[in-house]
Amino acid sequence: MHPKRKQRLILVVFIVVLSSTAVGLTIYSLRENLNLFYPPSSIVRGDAPAHKTIRAGGCVVPGSVVRSPDSLEVAFSVTDGMAELLVTYDLILPDLFSEGEAVVLTGQLDSSGVFVATKVLAKHDENYTPPEVADTVQTDGAEHAKTCKGLDYDS
């Protein structure tokens, strides 16, 4: 083999190995930081991992909001029409948070099945519903339409 060809072959192999390593490390690091979305029915069924950051969403069940008198802690239930998920949150809730409204939560599921939220996102106007919540409730819990304001199931 000609020395020039051998040098090019070594360079190409080196670039391929280096690129493959970079892509592999990138995919590995992104895998650790994914926040997958789970509807309440999937979480209650046990499909969601415990003690790992995930996203959940649905409608706040009317009458389920319980506020602690001496702290910011709030407990409430979220539903997709199929199942209810108990959620606790110990920070200030968004101004637009209310019963019967759609929310998207970020947090972890503890070992007792309670979702401990670290972030609560409430819808920003009367015509908006987060896409994940709308899709989940439309496909799994259309009969829940009357209790969750702003979700249109007829379209």
Stockholm file with secondary structure:
# STOCKHOLM 1.0

chainA/1-155         MHPKRKQRLILVVFIVVLSSTAVGLTIYSLRENLNLFYPPSSIVRGDAPAHKTIRAGGCVVPGSVVRSPDSLEVAFSVTDGMAELLVTYDLILPDLFSEGEAVVLTGQLDSSGVFVATKVLAKHDENYTPPEVADTVQTDGAEHAKTCKGLDYDS
#=GR chainA/1-155 SS CCHHHHHHHHHHHHHHHHHHHHHHHHHHHHHHTCCCEECHHHHHHTCSCTTSCEEEEEEECTTCCEECTTSSCEEEEEECSSCEEEEEECSCCCTTCCTTCEEEEEEEECTTSCEEEEEEEECSSTTCCCHHHHHHHHHHCGGGTTTSTTCCCCC
#=GC SS_cons         CCHHHHHHHHHHHHHHHHHHHHHHHHHHHHHHTCCCEECHHHHHHTCSCTTSCEEEEEEECTTCCEECTTSSCEEEEEECSSCEEEEEECSCCCTTCCTTCEEEEEEEECTTSCEEEEEEEECSSTTCCCHHHHHHHHHHCGGGTTTSTTCCCCC
//
